[in-house]
Amino acid sequence: MALPAISPYPLPSAGELPANRVSWSVDPARAVLLVHDLQQHFLSAFPAGEPPLAEVLGNTARLLERARRLGVPVVYSAQRGGQTPEERGLQLDFWGPGVADDPDALAVPAVVAPEPGDTLLTKWRYSAFARTGLAALFTESGRDQLVIVGVYAHIGVLMTACDAWSRDIQAFVVADAVADFSREDHDMALRWAAGRCARVTTADAVLEEA
């Protein structure tokens, strides 16, 4: 199954976010910023220069600038191109062969690209914790908060947030710095996260707290 073509949709405003069950606040001394799957392979499904992608990239860029300035670790999760069927596993059944071994497909947009000092993880499954060094990064740094931006909200973003919860790491899903197949999928992911495993917030709110 190929990725669907995604129609433009407006991102949720602060007043449209679901009610959170927790009142956690982002603390730069405790947080890690995760940029999840912002590769052209995934982003090419969105209409360029239109919502939600344009706003997601802009808000992600603002969060990256603040995180780097404050010394918050920045981590990128990205899939490797040209994976074998064995490496793909069950993803092959659901999504086909995955990212092509092509620099254009693997690239991260310049406005949110990694910089020296950032951590790059090869991601193998929905969750950025699965078969990566992300959990070890938290152990070694003594941090216990994860701010998540990227795609897709109801798949990898949500699974990573839930995996963080399972490890007693406070997860923050930035509602206007994630994107999805549709507004319906986007809203579903936010509702589930807010009620089960994370605090749903906005880029502005994170920047105010930090």
Phi, psi and omega in degrees: 000126177278163175295143180286154169287130187256128177276152178302145173208150180283140174290151177293142175276171180302324181286350180258002182287150176291159177291131177274146175273347181235158182242033180300151174238145179287128178243116182304334180283346183246346194266155168233137177259122180253123174260109194257113169062029179278062177253152183300331177306317180275322185285339181295344177286343181269149172291123184295140176075007181237165176289146009269347193296318183302315180291322179299315180295319179296316179291323176297318179299320179295318179293322177297316180300315181293317182300314181295323181294326183268359181080019176283127179301135178249127183236134175250131170254132182210143178279150177276144178282154175065041180292145176284162175304324179294321178290324179291322181060222183290344174300329179299321180292325184271323192232002179082201189287347175087207188289132177290154177278071188220124182306325180293320179289327183278342189294149172257136181306142186303324185294339180233023185288154177298152176235163178307135182099342176284157178259131180249124180246136170278120185261134186248338182221184183306309182283137177289352176275338189288116175061031176234180178265016184296316180298319180295326178300319178293317180299314184289328183270345183074016180268158184214027175227142180230117176262123188246129172230159176127207183225161345265144190301317186272001179244264187295321180298311182294318180294324178293318178298317180293321177295322175300313179304319181295340180255014181060035173253125180289122181257142177235117177262118184273104192299327181257019171231018170234158180219166188210183179296329183200166176296327178297313178296319179301310182295321178299316180298318180294317179298315182295316180297313183296329183267348190231328192208357188206170166258127176268132187215188177236164178299317179301317181294319177297317181293327177292320180288328183272000000 
